């Protein structure tokens, strides 16, 4: 196999990343923008908000809850004061995982919610009221109806 370019990249320091970006940018064909400049994804905002919350769960819990949770946005309401009310449910497979997500005195879920709320508000450009609920749903990963929503 023959390669046109070889890039030396350091995951530790980030050296070489700019060279890779520049080379990839040269390979991308020019064309019209397919989405508005301020739109960061083609996914519905409800789905993106759930993914942001899920990301915060993993950043807080690291290896305590590996891939055994999911987040669903239950409701999304645009309020008269231009803010958004979002209700999400975090599903885990066991009661012991539910306790991990909640944390002592609710501290973990509060921190997850605060960080998710801040990121969603930054993206949306309006205040966000985020309400998180944690429920046990055994074998949620094996439920085919769950994947129809995606």
N, C-alpha and C positions, 0 to 999 in steps of 0.2 A: 504494500500500500504506500502510495506517495502522498506527502503532505505539502501544501503550498506554503504554510506558515507554521511556526512553532512558537508558542508563547510561554515564557517563564513567569509564573504567577505565584505570589506568596499569599496564602490565606491568612497568615499571621499579620503581615504589615500592609497588604493590599498592593504591593509593588507589582507592576505589570498589568494591572487591570485597565488602566487608561489605554495602553497599547492594544489590548484586546477589543475594547469598545470602539476605538478608532477603526480598526480593521473590519469589525462587523458593520459599522456604519457605512463603510465604503461598499459593502456587499448588498445593502438593502436598496431595492429599486425605489426610485422617486415615484411619488403618486399623491393623490389627494388624501386629505385626512378623512378617515372613515367615521370618526366620532368628534363631537365638539371638543375643543382644546381643554376645557375644564372637566371633562368626563374621564375619570381614571379607570373605568372598567365597563364592559358591556353586560356585566351581571346586574340583576336588579338590586337596588339599594338595600332591600330587605335581606337579601342573601349576603351582600357584602357586610352589612352590620353584624349578621350572625357569625361570619368568618372573623371579623375583628374581635368579637367577644371570645370566640374559640381560641384565637391567637393569644389573647391575654390569659386565658386559662392555662395554656401550655407554658407561657413565659413565667407564670407564678408557680406552677406545680411541677415543672420540669419532669422528672421521671416518676413522680408519685402517681400520676394518672395517664400513663402512656396510651394515647389513641383510644381510650375507652369512654369518650364522652362526645356529645354532639350538641349543637345549639340550634334552636329553631326560633324564628321570629314569629310570635303569636299574633301580635297586633302592631300596627304602625298608624299613628293618628297625627295629622297635621292640625295643630291647634290655632285658635284665633290670634294668639299673641305671636304667631310665626315660629313657635317652637315645635318640637316633635316629641311625641310620647311613644316610646317603644317598649313593648313587653316581650321578653325572651325567656324561653325555658331551656335550661341546661339539663340534658338527659345523661345519666350514668347507668351502669349495669348493676351496681350493688349499693346497698345502704352504706357500707364502709367508704365507698368512693364519694357518696353524697356528703358525708361528714368531712372528708378531706376538702371538697370544694367549698363548703361553708366555712370551715376554719373555726378556731376557737372564738366564740362569741360573735361569729359572723364576720370576722376580720378579713378573711381571705376573699369571700364573695364581695365584700364592700370595696376592697382594693381593686379586684378584677373589674367591677362595675364602674368605678371612678375612671380607670384608665381607658376602658372601652368607650365610655360616655365622652370623654375628652377627645378621643380620636374621631369618633363618629361626628361630633359637633364641629370639629375642624374641617372635616370633609364636606359636611352639609352647609356650613357657614351660618348655622342657627343654633340656639340652645337646644339641648337634647335632654329629655327626662327618660332615663333608662331604668327599667324594673326587671330584675333577674330572679328567676325561680329555679330551684334545683329539684328534679324529680328522678326517681328510680324507674327505669324501663329496662327490664331484663331482656337480654339478647336483641337490643335495638339494632345492632349491626346486621342481623339476619332478617330484618323486616323488609320485604320488597316494597311495601307501600311507602316507606321512608324515602326510597330512592326516586320514586316517581315525582316528588316535589322538586328535585334538583334540576 
